[in-house]
């Protein structure tokens, strides 16, 4: 997707794995400006999974996956 297409794209939460599948979690890093961090990540070649998105619970978030597949969320308190 192009930059403009994924900015407001929401992904559904992943299904929870079975007990033997190992740990499943998401790392969250709070930052003062999600949009600025996303612009910097994109400039470095990182592809976002979604966002930045303003959430109804007072956060602005974006997600990316690291090379090992762990999902990271960047979150800003609004």
SVG drawing of the C-alpha trace seen along z (x, -y; Angstrom):
<svg xmlns="http://www.w3.org/2000/svg" viewBox="-14 -15 31 42">
<polyline fill="none" stroke="black" stroke-width="0.4" points="0.0,0.0 1.1,-3.5 1.8,-5.9 -1.6,-7.6 -3.5,-4.3 -2.3,-2.7 -2.4,-5.7 -6.0,-5.2 -6.1,-1.4 -7.1,0.6 -6.1,4.2 -8.1,6.7 -6.4,8.1 -4.7,11.4 -6.3,14.6 -4.9,15.9 -2.7,18.9 -3.0,22.2 -1.2,22.9 1.7,24.8 2.3,22.0 4.4,20.0 4.1,16.5 2.1,13.9 2.4,10.2 2.9,6.7 5.5,4.3 4.3,0.7 6.6,-2.4 5.1,-5.7 6.4,-8.6 5.5,-12.4 4.7,-12.5 3.6,-9.4 3.5,-11.1 7.1,-12.3 8.4,-8.9 6.5,-7.2 7.9,-9.7 11.4,-8.9 10.8,-5.1 9.5,-5.3 12.6,-7.4 14.7,-4.5 12.7,-2.0 10.4,-0.6 6.9,0.5 4.1,-0.2 1.4,2.4 -1.1,-0.4 -1.4,-4.0 -0.9,-6.5 -4.5,-6.1 -6.3,-8.2 -8.1,-5.8 -11.3,-6.5 -9.6,-5.9 -7.3,-8.9 -4.2,-7.5 -2.7,-7.9 -1.0,-4.7 0.9,-2.9 2.3,0.6 5.2,2.3 6.8,5.7 10.5,6.3 12.6,8.8 11.7,11.6 7.9,10.9 7.4,9.2 4.8,6.5 5.7,3.1 3.1,0.3 4.1,-3.3 1.6,-5.2 1.1,-8.8 -1.2,-10.0 -3.6,-12.7"/>
</svg>
